[in-house]
Amino acid sequence: SNTSPWWFCSRLGNYFISYHYVWHTNVLRQLMNNLLEKMRKAREISIAVGDYIFLITRPTDIDAVSMSFDDLKAGVVGVSSFVIGWEGVTELDLIPGGTADSVEFDADLFSEWIKDRPDLWQPLIDGVLDAYKSHRKRQEAQGKP
């Protein structure tokens, strides 16, 4: 019957098992998120181009397989997805008559700005490609595929 102490304890036990499962899953998810964050952080590289410093993520092997820089436009578009930060960019760099205040990085803002900065195209493309080539050399030196 539902008034039995065993019935109550079995229901309470199921609650604790269920709670433990949810808690355990959340802990595992947090650990995985921390590990993913560390992996991504390990791929971050700074590239100095003129007065600017761009923070990029080094392309992964799968990124490299799918990268095609058949022309300059494809190269700029492809490289843009790896730029995740900048230093030294001011409002004056972005718009005529702007202030000398630093501007926080935004991917859409970068994407728009880079279209009118041909002086930055090739150095950024070279920086991303060099980052990947250096990674491959380290992997090969360690005997990794």
DRENKE-192464 format. One record per atom (N, C-alpha, C): residue number from 1; chain; atom name; y, x, z. Coordinates in steps of 0.1 Angstrom, whole numbers, padded with zeros to 4 digits. Example, Ala and Ser with C-alpha at 12.3 -4.5 7.8 and 13.67 -1.06 7.14 Angstrom:
BEGIN
+-----+-------+------+-------+-------+-------+
:   n : chain : atom :    c2 :    c1 :    c3 :
+-----+-------+------+-------+-------+-------+
:   1 :     A :    N : -0057 :  0132 :  0078 :
:   1 :     A :   CA : -0045 :  0123 :  0078 :
:   1 :     A :    C : -0033 :  0132 :  0078 :
:   2 :     A :    N : -0022 :  0128 :  0071 :
:   2 :     A :   CA : -0011 :  0137 :  0071 :
:   2 :     A :    C :  0000 :  0129 :  0079 :
+-----+-------+------+-------+-------+-------+
REM end
This chain:
BEGIN
+-----+-------+------+-------+-------+-------+
:   n : chain : atom :    c2 :    c1 :    c3 :
+-----+-------+------+-------+-------+-------+
:   1 :     A :    N : -0012 :  0008 :  0000 :
:   1 :     A :   CA :  0000 :  0000 :  0000 :
:   1 :     A :    C :  0012 :  0009 :  0000 :
:   2 :     A :    N :  0024 :  0003 : -0003 :
:   2 :     A :   CA :  0036 :  0010 : -0004 :
:   2 :     A :    C :  0042 :  0014 :  0010 :
:   3 :     A :    N :  0036 :  0009 :  0020 :
:   3 :     A :   CA :  0041 :  0012 :  0034 :
:   3 :     A :    C :  0033 :  0024 :  0040 :
:   4 :     A :    N :  0023 :  0029 :  0033 :
:   4 :     A :   CA :  0015 :  0039 :  0038 :
:   4 :     A :    C :  0023 :  0052 :  0038 :
:   5 :     A :    N :  0022 :  0060 :  0049 :
:   5 :     A :   CA :  0029 :  0073 :  0050 :
:   5 :     A :    C :  0025 :  0082 :  0039 :
:   6 :     A :    N :  0012 :  0081 :  0034 :
:   6 :     A :   CA :  0007 :  0090 :  0023 :
:   6 :     A :    C :  0015 :  0087 :  0010 :
:   7 :     A :    N :  0017 :  0074 :  0008 :
:   7 :     A :   CA :  0024 :  0070 : -0004 :
:   7 :     A :    C :  0038 :  0076 : -0004 :
:   8 :     A :    N :  0045 :  0075 :  0008 :
:   8 :     A :   CA :  0059 :  0080 :  0009 :
:   8 :     A :    C :  0059 :  0095 :  0007 :
:   9 :     A :    N :  0049 :  0102 :  0013 :
:   9 :     A :   CA :  0049 :  0117 :  0012 :
:   9 :     A :    C :  0046 :  0121 : -0003 :
:  10 :     A :    N :  0037 :  0114 : -0009 :
:  10 :     A :   CA :  0034 :  0117 : -0023 :
:  10 :     A :    C :  0046 :  0116 : -0032 :
:  11 :     A :    N :  0054 :  0105 : -0030 :
:  11 :     A :   CA :  0066 :  0103 : -0038 :
:  11 :     A :    C :  0076 :  0114 : -0034 :
:  12 :     A :    N :  0078 :  0117 : -0022 :
:  12 :     A :   CA :  0087 :  0128 : -0018 :
:  12 :     A :    C :  0083 :  0141 : -0024 :
:  13 :     A :    N :  0070 :  0144 : -0024 :
:  13 :     A :   CA :  0065 :  0156 : -0030 :
:  13 :     A :    C :  0068 :  0157 : -0044 :
:  14 :     A :    N :  0066 :  0146 : -0052 :
:  14 :     A :   CA :  0070 :  0146 : -0066 :
:  14 :     A :    C :  0084 :  0149 : -0068 :
:  15 :     A :    N :  0093 :  0144 : -0059 :
:  15 :     A :   CA :  0107 :  0146 : -0060 :
:  15 :     A :    C :  0110 :  0161 : -0059 :
:  16 :     A :    N :  0104 :  0167 : -0049 :
:  16 :     A :   CA :  0106 :  0182 : -0047 :
:  16 :     A :    C :  0100 :  0190 : -0058 :
:  17 :     A :    N :  0089 :  0186 : -0063 :
:  17 :     A :   CA :  0083 :  0193 : -0075 :
:  17 :     A :    C :  0092 :  0191 : -0087 :
:  18 :     A :    N :  0097 :  0180 : -0089 :
:  18 :     A :   CA :  0106 :  0177 : -0100 :
:  18 :     A :    C :  0119 :  0185 : -0098 :
:  19 :     A :    N :  0125 :  0185 : -0086 :
:  19 :     A :   CA :  0137 :  0192 : -0083 :
:  19 :     A :    C :  0135 :  0207 : -0085 :
:  20 :     A :    N :  0123 :  0212 : -0080 :
:  20 :     A :   CA :  0120 :  0227 : -0082 :
:  20 :     A :    C :  0120 :  0230 : -0097 :
:  21 :     A :    N :  0113 :  0221 : -0105 :
:  21 :     A :   CA :  0112 :  0224 : -0119 :
:  21 :     A :    C :  0126 :  0225 : -0126 :
:  22 :     A :    N :  0135 :  0215 : -0122 :
:  22 :     A :   CA :  0148 :  0215 : -0128 :
:  22 :     A :    C :  0156 :  0228 : -0124 :
:  23 :     A :    N :  0155 :  0231 : -0111 :
:  23 :     A :   CA :  0162 :  0243 : -0106 :
:  23 :     A :    C :  0156 :  0256 : -0113 :
:  24 :     A :    N :  0143 :  0257 : -0113 :
:  24 :     A :   CA :  0137 :  0268 : -0120 :
:  24 :     A :    C :  0141 :  0270 : -0134 :
:  25 :     A :    N :  0141 :  0259 : -0141 :
:  25 :     A :   CA :  0145 :  0259 : -0155 :
:  25 :     A :    C :  0160 :  0263 : -0157 :
:  26 :     A :    N :  0169 :  0258 : -0148 :
:  26 :     A :   CA :  0183 :  0263 : -0148 :
:  26 :     A :    C :  0184 :  0277 : -0146 :
:  27 :     A :    N :  0177 :  0283 : -0136 :
:  27 :     A :   CA :  0177 :  0297 : -0133 :
:  27 :     A :    C :  0173 :  0305 : -0145 :
:  28 :     A :    N :  0162 :  0301 : -0151 :
:  28 :     A :   CA :  0157 :  0308 : -0163 :
:  28 :     A :    C :  0167 :  0308 : -0174 :
:  29 :     A :    N :  0173 :  0296 : -0176 :
:  29 :     A :   CA :  0183 :  0295 : -0187 :
:  29 :     A :    C :  0195 :  0304 : -0184 :
:  30 :     A :    N :  0199 :  0305 : -0172 :
:  30 :     A :   CA :  0211 :  0314 : -0168 :
:  30 :     A :    C :  0207 :  0328 : -0171 :
:  31 :     A :    N :  0194 :  0332 : -0167 :
:  31 :     A :   CA :  0190 :  0346 : -0169 :
:  31 :     A :    C :  0190 :  0349 : -0184 :
:  32 :     A :    N :  0185 :  0340 : -0192 :
:  32 :     A :   CA :  0185 :  0342 : -0207 :
:  32 :     A :    C :  0199 :  0343 : -0212 :
:  33 :     A :    N :  0208 :  0334 : -0208 :
:  33 :     A :   CA :  0222 :  0335 : -0212 :
:  33 :     A :    C :  0228 :  0348 : -0209 :
:  34 :     A :    N :  0225 :  0353 : -0197 :
:  34 :     A :   CA :  0230 :  0366 : -0193 :
:  34 :     A :    C :  0224 :  0377 : -0202 :
:  35 :     A :    N :  0212 :  0376 : -0205 :
:  35 :     A :   CA :  0205 :  0386 : -0214 :
:  35 :     A :    C :  0211 :  0386 : -0228 :
:  36 :     A :    N :  0213 :  0373 : -0233 :
:  36 :     A :   CA :  0219 :  0372 : -0246 :
:  36 :     A :    C :  0233 :  0378 : -0246 :
:  37 :     A :    N :  0241 :  0375 : -0236 :
:  37 :     A :   CA :  0254 :  0381 : -0235 :
:  37 :     A :    C :  0254 :  0396 : -0235 :
:  38 :     A :    N :  0245 :  0402 : -0228 :
:  38 :     A :   CA :  0244 :  0417 : -0228 :
:  38 :     A :    C :  0240 :  0422 : -0241 :
:  39 :     A :    N :  0231 :  0415 : -0248 :
:  39 :     A :   CA :  0227 :  0420 : -0262 :
:  39 :     A :    C :  0239 :  0419 : -0271 :
:  40 :     A :    N :  0246 :  0408 : -0271 :
:  40 :     A :   CA :  0258 :  0407 : -0280 :
:  40 :     A :    C :  0269 :  0417 : -0276 :
:  41 :     A :    N :  0271 :  0419 : -0263 :
:  41 :     A :   CA :  0281 :  0429 : -0259 :
:  41 :     A :    C :  0277 :  0443 : -0263 :
:  42 :     A :    N :  0264 :  0446 : -0264 :
:  42 :     A :   CA :  0260 :  0459 : -0268 :
:  42 :     A :    C :  0262 :  0462 : -0283 :
:  43 :     A :    N :  0264 :  0451 : -0290 :
:  43 :     A :   CA :  0267 :  0453 : -0305 :
:  43 :     A :    C :  0282 :  0453 : -0308 :
:  44 :     A :    N :  0291 :  0452 : -0297 :
:  44 :     A :   CA :  0305 :  0453 : -0300 :
:  44 :     A :    C :  0310 :  0467 : -0302 :
:  45 :     A :    N :  0319 :  0468 : -0312 :
:  45 :     A :   CA :  0324 :  0481 : -0316 :
:  45 :     A :    C :  0339 :  0479 : -0319 :
:  46 :     A :    N :  0347 :  0489 : -0315 :
:  46 :     A :   CA :  0362 :  0489 : -0318 :
:  46 :     A :    C :  0364 :  0497 : -0331 :
:  47 :     A :    N :  0372 :  0492 : -0340 :
:  47 :     A :   CA :  0376 :  0499 : -0352 :
:  47 :     A :    C :  0391 :  0500 : -0352 :
:  48 :     A :    N :  0396 :  0512 : -0353 :
:  48 :     A :   CA :  0411 :  0514 : -0354 :
:  48 :     A :    C :  0415 :  0514 : -0369 :
:  49 :     A :    N :  0424 :  0505 : -0372 :
:  49 :     A :   CA :  0429 :  0505 : -0386 :
:  49 :     A :    C :  0445 :  0504 : -0385 :
:  50 :     A :    N :  0451 :  0515 : -0389 :
:  50 :     A :   CA :  0465 :  0516 : -0388 :
:  50 :     A :    C :  0470 :  0514 : -0373 :
:  51 :     A :    N :  0479 :  0505 : -0371 :
:  51 :     A :   CA :  0484 :  0503 : -0357 :
:  51 :     A :    C :  0475 :  0493 : -0349 :
:  52 :     A :    N :  0465 :  0488 : -0355 :
:  52 :     A :   CA :  0456 :  0478 : -0349 :
:  52 :     A :    C :  0443 :  0483 : -0345 :
:  53 :     A :    N :  0437 :  0476 : -0335 :
:  53 :     A :   CA :  0423 :  0479 : -0331 :
:  53 :     A :    C :  0416 :  0465 : -0333 :
:  54 :     A :    N :  0405 :  0465 : -0340 :
:  54 :     A :   CA :  0397 :  0453 : -0342 :
:  54 :     A :    C :  0384 :  0455 : -0335 :
:  55 :     A :    N :  0380 :  0444 : -0328 :
:  55 :     A :   CA :  0368 :  0444 : -0321 :
:  55 :     A :    C :  0358 :  0436 : -0330 :
:  56 :     A :    N :  0347 :  0443 : -0333 :
:  56 :     A :   CA :  0337 :  0436 : -0342 :
:  56 :     A :    C :  0324 :  0436 : -0335 :
:  57 :     A :    N :  0315 :  0428 : -0340 :
:  57 :     A :   CA :  0301 :  0428 : -0336 :
:  57 :     A :    C :  0294 :  0435 : -0348 :
:  58 :     A :    N :  0286 :  0445 : -0344 :
:  58 :     A :   CA :  0278 :  0452 : -0354 :
:  58 :     A :    C :  0269 :  0442 : -0361 :
:  59 :     A :    N :  0267 :  0442 : -0374 :
:  59 :     A :   CA :  0258 :  0433 : -0380 :
:  59 :     A :    C :  0244 :  0436 : -0376 :
:  60 :     A :    N :  0236 :  0426 : -0374 :
:  60 :     A :   CA :  0222 :  0428 : -0371 :
:  60 :     A :    C :  0214 :  0431 : -0384 :
:  61 :     A :    N :  0202 :  0434 : -0383 :
:  61 :     A :   CA :  0194 :  0437 : -0395 :
:  61 :     A :    C :  0194 :  0425 : -0405 :
:  62 :     A :    N :  0192 :  0413 : -0399 :
:  62 :     A :   CA :  0192 :  0401 : -0408 :
:  62 :     A :    C :  0205 :  0399 : -0414 :
:  63 :     A :    N :  0216 :  0402 : -0407 :
:  63 :     A :   CA :  0229 :  0401 : -0413 :
:  63 :     A :    C :  0231 :  0410 : -0425 :
:  64 :     A :    N :  0226 :  0422 : -0423 :
:  64 :     A :   CA :  0227 :  0433 : -0433 :
:  64 :     A :    C :  0219 :  0429 : -0446 :
:  65 :     A :    N :  0208 :  0422 : -0444 :
:  65 :     A :   CA :  0200 :  0418 : -0456 :
:  65 :     A :    C :  0207 :  0407 : -0464 :
:  66 :     A :    N :  0215 :  0399 : -0457 :
:  66 :     A :   CA :  0222 :  0388 : -0464 :
:  66 :     A :    C :  0236 :  0392 : -0468 :
:  67 :     A :    N :  0241 :  0403 : -0464 :
:  67 :     A :   CA :  0254 :  0407 : -0468 :
:  67 :     A :    C :  0255 :  0411 : -0483 :
:  68 :     A :    N :  0264 :  0406 : -0490 :
:  68 :     A :   CA :  0266 :  0410 : -0504 :
:  68 :     A :    C :  0281 :  0412 : -0506 :
:  69 :     A :    N :  0284 :  0424 : -0509 :
:  69 :     A :   CA :  0298 :  0427 : -0512 :
:  69 :     A :    C :  0300 :  0431 : -0526 :
:  70 :     A :    N :  0296 :  0421 : -0535 :
:  70 :     A :   CA :  0296 :  0423 : -0549 :
:  70 :     A :    C :  0311 :  0425 : -0554 :
:  71 :     A :    N :  0320 :  0419 : -0547 :
:  71 :     A :   CA :  0334 :  0421 : -0551 :
:  71 :     A :    C :  0342 :  0422 : -0538 :
:  72 :     A :    N :  0354 :  0425 : -0539 :
:  72 :     A :   CA :  0363 :  0427 : -0527 :
:  72 :     A :    C :  0364 :  0414 : -0519 :
:  73 :     A :    N :  0366 :  0403 : -0526 :
:  73 :     A :   CA :  0368 :  0390 : -0519 :
:  73 :     A :    C :  0355 :  0387 : -0511 :
:  74 :     A :    N :  0344 :  0389 : -0516 :
:  74 :     A :   CA :  0331 :  0386 : -0509 :
:  74 :     A :    C :  0330 :  0395 : -0497 :
:  75 :     A :    N :  0335 :  0407 : -0499 :
:  75 :     A :   CA :  0335 :  0417 : -0488 :
:  75 :     A :    C :  0344 :  0413 : -0476 :
:  76 :     A :    N :  0356 :  0409 : -0480 :
:  76 :     A :   CA :  0365 :  0404 : -0469 :
:  76 :     A :    C :  0360 :  0392 : -0462 :
:  77 :     A :    N :  0356 :  0382 : -0470 :
:  77 :     A :   CA :  0350 :  0370 : -0464 :
:  77 :     A :    C :  0338 :  0373 : -0455 :
:  78 :     A :    N :  0329 :  0382 : -0459 :
:  78 :     A :   CA :  0318 :  0385 : -0452 :
:  78 :     A :    C :  0321 :  0393 : -0439 :
:  79 :     A :    N :  0330 :  0402 : -0440 :
:  79 :     A :   CA :  0334 :  0410 : -0428 :
:  79 :     A :    C :  0341 :  0402 : -0418 :
:  80 :     A :    N :  0349 :  0392 : -0422 :
:  80 :     A :   CA :  0357 :  0384 : -0413 :
:  80 :     A :    C :  0348 :  0378 : -0402 :
:  81 :     A :    N :  0336 :  0374 : -0405 :
:  81 :     A :   CA :  0328 :  0368 : -0395 :
:  81 :     A :    C :  0323 :  0377 : -0384 :
:  82 :     A :    N :  0325 :  0390 : -0386 :
:  82 :     A :   CA :  0321 :  0400 : -0376 :
:  82 :     A :    C :  0333 :  0404 : -0367 :
:  83 :     A :    N :  0345 :  0401 : -0371 :
:  83 :     A :   CA :  0357 :  0404 : -0363 :
:  83 :     A :    C :  0358 :  0393 : -0352 :
:  84 :     A :    N :  0358 :  0398 : -0339 :
:  84 :     A :   CA :  0359 :  0389 : -0328 :
:  84 :     A :    C :  0370 :  0392 : -0318 :
:  85 :     A :    N :  0379 :  0401 : -0322 :
:  85 :     A :   CA :  0390 :  0404 : -0313 :
:  85 :     A :    C :  0400 :  0414 : -0320 :
:  86 :     A :    N :  0411 :  0415 : -0314 :
:  86 :     A :   CA :  0421 :  0425 : -0319 :
:  86 :     A :    C :  0431 :  0429 : -0308 :
:  87 :     A :    N :  0437 :  0441 : -0310 :
:  87 :     A :   CA :  0447 :  0446 : -0301 :
:  87 :     A :    C :  0458 :  0451 : -0310 :
:  88 :     A :    N :  0470 :  0449 : -0305 :
:  88 :     A :   CA :  0482 :  0454 : -0312 :
:  88 :     A :    C :  0488 :  0445 : -0323 :
:  89 :     A :    N :  0483 :  0433 : -0324 :
:  89 :     A :   CA :  0488 :  0423 : -0333 :
:  89 :     A :    C :  0498 :  0414 : -0326 :
:  90 :     A :    N :  0510 :  0414 : -0332 :
:  90 :     A :   CA :  0521 :  0406 : -0327 :
:  90 :     A :    C :  0524 :  0394 : -0335 :
:  91 :     A :    N :  0532 :  0385 : -0330 :
:  91 :     A :   CA :  0537 :  0374 : -0338 :
:  91 :     A :    C :  0544 :  0379 : -0350 :
:  92 :     A :    N :  0552 :  0389 : -0349 :
:  92 :     A :   CA :  0560 :  0395 : -0360 :
:  92 :     A :    C :  0550 :  0400 : -0371 :
:  93 :     A :    N :  0538 :  0404 : -0368 :
:  93 :     A :   CA :  0528 :  0408 : -0378 :
:  93 :     A :    C :  0523 :  0396 : -0386 :
:  94 :     A :    N :  0523 :  0385 : -0379 :
:  94 :     A :   CA :  0517 :  0373 : -0385 :
:  94 :     A :    C :  0527 :  0364 : -0393 :
:  95 :     A :    N :  0540 :  0364 : -0388 :
:  95 :     A :   CA :  0550 :  0356 : -0395 :
:  95 :     A :    C :  0563 :  0363 : -0395 :
:  96 :     A :    N :  0570 :  0362 : -0407 :
:  96 :     A :   CA :  0584 :  0368 : -0407 :
:  96 :     A :    C :  0593 :  0362 : -0397 :
:  97 :     A :    N :  0600 :  0370 : -0390 :
:  97 :     A :   CA :  0610 :  0365 : -0380 :
:  97 :     A :    C :  0603 :  0362 : -0367 :
:  98 :     A :    N :  0590 :  0365 : -0365 :
:  98 :     A :   CA :  0583 :  0363 : -0353 :
:  98 :     A :    C :  0588 :  0372 : -0342 :
:  99 :     A :    N :  0583 :  0370 : -0330 :
:  99 :     A :   CA :  0586 :  0379 : -0319 :
:  99 :     A :    C :  0577 :  0391 : -0318 :
: 100 :     A :    N :  0580 :  0400 : -0309 :
: 100 :     A :   CA :  0572 :  0412 : -0307 :
: 100 :     A :    C :  0561 :  0410 : -0297 :
: 101 :     A :    N :  0559 :  0397 : -0293 :
: 101 :     A :   CA :  0549 :  0394 : -0283 :
: 101 :     A :    C :  0535 :  0395 : -0289 :
: 102 :     A :    N :  0526 :  0400 : -0281 :
: 102 :     A :   CA :  0512 :  0401 : -0285 :
: 102 :     A :    C :  0506 :  0387 : -0288 :
: 103 :     A :    N :  0497 :  0386 : -0297 :
: 103 :     A :   CA :  0491 :  0373 : -0300 :
: 103 :     A :    C :  0476 :  0374 : -0296 :
: 104 :     A :    N :  0471 :  0365 : -0289 :
: 104 :     A :   CA :  0457 :  0364 : -0286 :
: 104 :     A :    C :  0449 :  0361 : -0298 :
: 105 :     A :    N :  0437 :  0368 : -0299 :
: 105 :     A :   CA :  0428 :  0366 : -0311 :
: 105 :     A :    C :  0423 :  0352 : -0312 :
: 106 :     A :    N :  0423 :  0347 : -0324 :
: 106 :     A :   CA :  0417 :  0335 : -0328 :
: 106 :     A :    C :  0411 :  0337 : -0342 :
: 107 :     A :    N :  0398 :  0333 : -0343 :
: 107 :     A :   CA :  0391 :  0335 : -0356 :
: 107 :     A :    C :  0398 :  0329 : -0368 :
: 108 :     A :    N :  0403 :  0317 : -0366 :
: 108 :     A :   CA :  0409 :  0310 : -0377 :
: 108 :     A :    C :  0422 :  0317 : -0381 :
: 109 :     A :    N :  0430 :  0321 : -0371 :
: 109 :     A :   CA :  0442 :  0328 : -0373 :
: 109 :     A :    C :  0440 :  0341 : -0380 :
: 110 :     A :    N :  0429 :  0349 : -0376 :
: 110 :     A :   CA :  0426 :  0361 : -0383 :
: 110 :     A :    C :  0422 :  0358 : -0397 :
: 111 :     A :    N :  0414 :  0348 : -0399 :
: 111 :     A :   CA :  0410 :  0345 : -0413 :
: 111 :     A :    C :  0421 :  0342 : -0422 :
: 112 :     A :    N :  0431 :  0335 : -0417 :
: 112 :     A :   CA :  0443 :  0332 : -0425 :
: 112 :     A :    C :  0452 :  0345 : -0427 :
: 113 :     A :    N :  0453 :  0352 : -0417 :
: 113 :     A :   CA :  0462 :  0364 : -0418 :
: 113 :     A :    C :  0456 :  0375 : -0427 :
: 114 :     A :    N :  0443 :  0377 : -0426 :
: 114 :     A :   CA :  0437 :  0388 : -0434 :
: 114 :     A :    C :  0438 :  0386 : -0449 :
: 115 :     A :    N :  0440 :  0374 : -0453 :
: 115 :     A :   CA :  0441 :  0371 : -0467 :
: 115 :     A :    C :  0453 :  0377 : -0474 :
: 116 :     A :    N :  0464 :  0379 : -0466 :
: 116 :     A :   CA :  0476 :  0386 : -0471 :
: 116 :     A :    C :  0477 :  0400 : -0466 :
: 117 :     A :    N :  0467 :  0406 : -0462 :
: 117 :     A :   CA :  0467 :  0420 : -0457 :
: 117 :     A :    C :  0457 :  0429 : -0465 :
: 118 :     A :    N :  0460 :  0431 : -0478 :
: 118 :     A :   CA :  0450 :  0439 : -0485 :
: 118 :     A :    C :  0449 :  0454 : -0480 :
: 119 :     A :    N :  0459 :  0458 : -0473 :
: 119 :     A :   CA :  0458 :  0472 : -0467 :
: 119 :     A :    C :  0447 :  0473 : -0456 :
: 120 :     A :    N :  0443 :  0462 : -0451 :
: 120 :     A :   CA :  0433 :  0462 : -0441 :
: 120 :     A :    C :  0418 :  0459 : -0446 :
: 121 :     A :    N :  0418 :  0454 : -0458 :
: 121 :     A :   CA :  0405 :  0449 : -0463 :
: 121 :     A :    C :  0394 :  0460 : -0463 :
: 122 :     A :    N :  0397 :  0471 : -0471 :
: 122 :     A :   CA :  0387 :  0481 : -0472 :
: 122 :     A :    C :  0384 :  0489 : -0459 :
: 123 :     A :    N :  0394 :  0492 : -0451 :
: 123 :     A :   CA :  0390 :  0498 : -0438 :
: 123 :     A :    C :  0381 :  0489 : -0429 :
: 124 :     A :    N :  0384 :  0476 : -0429 :
: 124 :     A :   CA :  0375 :  0467 : -0422 :
: 124 :     A :    C :  0361 :  0467 : -0427 :
: 125 :     A :    N :  0360 :  0466 : -0440 :
: 125 :     A :   CA :  0347 :  0466 : -0447 :
: 125 :     A :    C :  0339 :  0478 : -0444 :
: 126 :     A :    N :  0346 :  0490 : -0445 :
: 126 :     A :   CA :  0340 :  0503 : -0442 :
: 126 :     A :    C :  0336 :  0504 : -0428 :
: 127 :     A :    N :  0344 :  0499 : -0419 :
: 127 :     A :   CA :  0341 :  0499 : -0404 :
: 127 :     A :    C :  0329 :  0491 : -0401 :
: 128 :     A :    N :  0327 :  0480 : -0406 :
: 128 :     A :   CA :  0316 :  0471 : -0404 :
: 128 :     A :    C :  0303 :  0478 : -0410 :
: 129 :     A :    N :  0304 :  0482 : -0422 :
: 129 :     A :   CA :  0293 :  0489 : -0428 :
: 129 :     A :    C :  0289 :  0502 : -0421 :
: 130 :     A :    N :  0298 :  0510 : -0417 :
: 130 :     A :   CA :  0296 :  0522 : -0409 :
: 130 :     A :    C :  0289 :  0519 : -0396 :
: 131 :     A :    N :  0293 :  0508 : -0390 :
: 131 :     A :   CA :  0287 :  0504 : -0377 :
: 131 :     A :    C :  0272 :  0501 : -0379 :
: 132 :     A :    N :  0269 :  0494 : -0390 :
: 132 :     A :   CA :  0255 :  0491 : -0392 :
: 132 :     A :    C :  0247 :  0503 : -0396 :
: 133 :     A :    N :  0253 :  0512 : -0404 :
: 133 :     A :   CA :  0246 :  0524 : -0408 :
: 133 :     A :    C :  0243 :  0533 : -0396 :
: 134 :     A :    N :  0252 :  0534 : -0387 :
: 134 :     A :   CA :  0250 :  0542 : -0375 :
: 134 :     A :    C :  0239 :  0536 : -0367 :
: 135 :     A :    N :  0239 :  0523 : -0366 :
: 135 :     A :   CA :  0228 :  0517 : -0358 :
: 135 :     A :    C :  0214 :  0520 : -0365 :
: 136 :     A :    N :  0213 :  0519 : -0378 :
: 136 :     A :   CA :  0201 :  0521 : -0385 :
: 136 :     A :    C :  0196 :  0536 : -0383 :
: 137 :     A :    N :  0206 :  0545 : -0383 :
: 137 :     A :   CA :  0202 :  0559 : -0381 :
: 137 :     A :    C :  0197 :  0561 : -0367 :
: 138 :     A :    N :  0203 :  0555 : -0357 :
: 138 :     A :   CA :  0198 :  0556 : -0343 :
: 138 :     A :    C :  0184 :  0550 : -0342 :
: 139 :     A :    N :  0182 :  0539 : -0348 :
: 139 :     A :   CA :  0169 :  0532 : -0348 :
: 139 :     A :    C :  0158 :  0541 : -0354 :
: 140 :     A :    N :  0161 :  0547 : -0366 :
: 140 :     A :   CA :  0152 :  0556 : -0373 :
: 140 :     A :    C :  0149 :  0568 : -0365 :
: 141 :     A :    N :  0159 :  0574 : -0358 :
: 141 :     A :   CA :  0157 :  0586 : -0350 :
: 141 :     A :    C :  0148 :  0583 : -0338 :
: 142 :     A :    N :  0148 :  0571 : -0334 :
: 142 :     A :   CA :  0139 :  0567 : -0323 :
: 142 :     A :    C :  0126 :  0562 : -0327 :
: 143 :     A :    N :  0124 :  0562 : -0340 :
: 143 :     A :   CA :  0111 :  0558 : -0346 :
: 143 :     A :    C :  0109 :  0543 : -0346 :
: 144 :     A :    N :  0120 :  0535 : -0346 :
: 144 :     A :   CA :  0119 :  0521 : -0346 :
: 144 :     A :    C :  0121 :  0516 : -0360 :
: 145 :     A :    N :  0114 :  0505 : -0364 :
: 145 :     A :   CA :  0116 :  0500 : -0377 :
: 145 :     A :    C :  0130 :  0494 : -0380 :
+-----+-------+------+-------+-------+-------+
REM end
